[in-house]
Amino acid sequence: MFEFLFHLSDVALFFIISGTAIFISIVAIFLVRHVIPLRLRLQDNAVLGNVCNLVSLIYGVLAGLTALYLINNLSYTSDAVQREANSVANIYRDAAWLNEPTQSIMNTELKKYLNQTINVEWPLMKDGKDVPHDGDLIINNIADQLHAYSKIDPSELLIQRDMLEEIKSLYNARQARISMSNSELSAEIWEVILIGTFLTLGINFLFGMNFYLHIFTVISAALMAASMIFLLLTLDRPFQGEFVIEPDALKSVLVLMHENEIAHAPAPVPAPVKP
């Protein structure tokens, strides 16, 4: 329903949420002042204050724990991407010990995997779409090449064993990344958070106090609640929004492979000099 919010810039998203909360709060103050006389509201300020403290405490704990959960998810996702890049780099380095044509085939498959992940999967994750299984097939091809490699000496056997472990690590990191790309807060949690937001703000509308002080108090509460909603939205999906996890670690591995190929490329044969 609110999918469009994740495609807005963070600045626009913040102003939309805070502007809406402040506008509703100001309108609500004028309505309450015309419906409930100031004299009646002044009599119940103490009771309203106690209820407001209780609701605000519960709301603050809930919102804080939710934000902590999302921050941990973000950290876990970033770590999964880094582990994925490390596994690709380790497989590439170990492949240098293999004989041809297996070495070239492995390097080609690794570059194909990186390009698939960076250029195809990342845009899909940013749009909230499902990731295809092409990357899994590439990993399977790499494993098949390694299984078919004919062992020559014990050192190559150790290299093969290490590479198989890295392939497993690559697959696990990939699955963790894809799983987190589909991760988001459930509708039930958002319902509870929004109810807590409305209650926290709604109680502030009923206080009896100086009009301008009341306006300032309610705007402050609305801005704080809007900031919390904004924070949860920006943290909710690790690969959607403006400040998201980028494939920088994977791009660095691709650059490393390209530079290594240039460094080990055979020198051009000079043309014979004509007499």
N, C-alpha and C positions, 0 to 999 in steps of 0.2 A: 504493500500500500504506500509506504514511504520510501520506496526504492530510489526515487529521484534525489533524495537528500544526499545519497552517497556519491552522486555525480556532480555535486556543487563544490565550489572552492570552499576552503575552511572559513575564509573571511565572510563570504556570502552566507554560509550556513550559520555562523555565529550571529550575524546581524538579523537573520530571519527568526531564529529561535528567541534571542533576547528581545528583539523588537515586538514579536508577538506576545511574549510574556509580560512585557512592560505595558503594552497597549491594553491587554485584557485586565491587568491589575488596576490601571487608572480608571477604566470604565467601571470596574467592579466597585471601586471606592465611591464613585459618584452615585451608583445605584444603592449601595448600602446606606449612604448618608441620607438619601431621600426615603428609604424604606424604614430604617431603624433609627429612632431619634438618638442624638448624642447622649442624652441623660441615661437612657437605658444601657447604652454600651459602656458608659463610665462605671456603672454599678457592677458590671461583670468583668472588668479588666483583670482582676486578680485570678479569677477562674480561667479566663481565656489565656492568661499568661502561663499558667501551669499546664494546660492542655497543649499549648503551642510548644512549650519546652519538651514535653513528652513526644509529641509527633515529630518535632524537628530532630530529636535525638535518634529516634528509630529510623527516620528517613536518612539522616547523615550516616549512620552505621551501615544501612543497606546500600546506599550509593557508594560509600567508601569501599566496602567489600567487593562490590561489583566492579568498580574501577581497578582494584587490585587484581582481581581475577583476569580482567582484560589485559592489564599490563603484563601479567605472567604469560598469557597466551601470546602476546606480541613478542616477548623475549624468547619463548619456546619456538615460535615460527622463525624468527631471525636466526636462531641457533640451528634449526633444521636446514635452512638455506645455506648456511656456512658449512655445515657438515656435508651437504650435497656437493658443494664446490670443492671441498677438501678431498672427497672421495674421487671425483673426476680427476683432479690434479695428481693424486697418488697413483691412480690406474695409468695415467699418461706417463708418469715417471717410470713406473715398473715396466711398462710396455717397451721401453728403450732396451731392455735386456733380452727381448724376444727376437727371433730371427724373422727375416722376411719370408713370405709376404704377410705373416700374421701381424707384425708390428705396424705396417702401413694400414692394414684393414682396421686394427684396433683404434689407431689415431683418427682415421676417417669416421668411424662410428662415434667416437667421443665428440668430435667436432659437430657431427650431425645431431647428437644429443643436446649439446649446448645451444646450437642454433634453434632447435625445436623448442627447448625450454624458454629461451629468451624471447624469440620472435613470434612464437605461436601460443605457448601456454600462458605466458605472463599477461598479454593483452586479454586473454579469455578470463583469467582470474580477476583482472581489474574490472571487467564487465559483469562479474558474478556468474559466469557461465561454466559449464562442466568442462573439465580438461580431458582430451582424448587419450587413448592408451598407446599412442605412437612412441612415447618415451619408454614405456615398459617393453615394447617390442625391440627397441634399440638396445636396451640393457640385456634382454635375452640374447640378441645377436652377439653382443660382446662376450657373454658367458659361453655361448656355443663355440665361438672362435677359440676361447681359452681351453675349453674341454677338448677340442679337436687338435690342439697343439701337441706335437710330438716331443716328448721330453728327451733331452740329450744327456744332461748331467744332473746331479743332485741340486746344484745351485739353482737351476731353472725350475726344478720341482718346488723349491722354497718360494721362488718368485711367483709361480703359478698359484700356490696356496695363499700367499698374501693378496694377490690380485682378486682371488675369489672372495676373500673376506671384505675387500674394499667394494666389490660389486654388490655384496649383500648390504653393506653400509649405505651405498648409493641408493639402492632400491628402498631401504627403510626411510632414509631421509626424504626421498621423493614422495613417498606415501604420506609422511608426516606433513610435508608442505601442502600437498593436495587436500589432505583432510582439514588442515587449518584454513585453507581458502574457502571451504564451505562452512566454517564455524561462525556462529553469530549468537547473540543473546536470544533466548526463546521469547515468544510473545507474552508468556505468563510473567516473566521477569520485567519486561517493559511495562506491562499493565500495573504491576505493583509499584514500580518506580514513578510512573505518571500519576497514579492515585496518591502516592506520598507527596509528589510535587504540588498537586492541586490542594491537598489538605493543608500542607505547610503554608501555601500562599493564602488559601481561603480563610484560615483563622486570623491572619494578619489584617484582613479586610474589616473584621468586626471590632477591632480595638477602638476605644474612644480616646481621642487625643487631638491636639492641634492639627488643623487640616494640612498645613504645609509639612509638618513633621510626619504626619501619617503618609503623605505622598512619598516623602523621602524614604521612610521605613519600608514601605511596600515595594518601591522601585528597587531598593537594595536587595530585598529578599527575592524579588523576581529575577534580578540580574544574577544572583548567586545560584538560584535553581536552574536558570537557563544555561549558565556556565557548566554546571554539572551534567545536564543533558547533552550539551555540546561535546564535553569530554568523553562521555560514554559512546556517543555516535562515532567520534573520530577513532576510538580505540576498538570499536566493535568488530570491524572486518580488517584483517591485517593487509589485504591486497586491494582494498577499495578506498577511495578518498584521495585527498591531496598529499598528505604525509603518510606514505605507505612503505612497505618493504620493497625495495627495488632489487633487481638481479645483478647488483654490482659485483658480488663475489664471483658469480658465474662468468660475468664479462671479463673479470681479471684473469680467470683461467684461460679463456679463449684468447686473450691478448698474449698471455704467456706462451701458449702453444704456437701462435703465429710468429712471435719473436724467436722462439727456439728453432722453428723451421727455417727462418731466414738465416739465423746464425750457422746452421749446419748445412745450408744449401751448398752444393758444389760450386766452386769458383768457375766463372765462364772461361771457356778456352779461347785464348787470344787468336785472332785471325792471322793467318800467315802473311808475312810482309813480302810484298812483291819486289823483286830486284829492280 
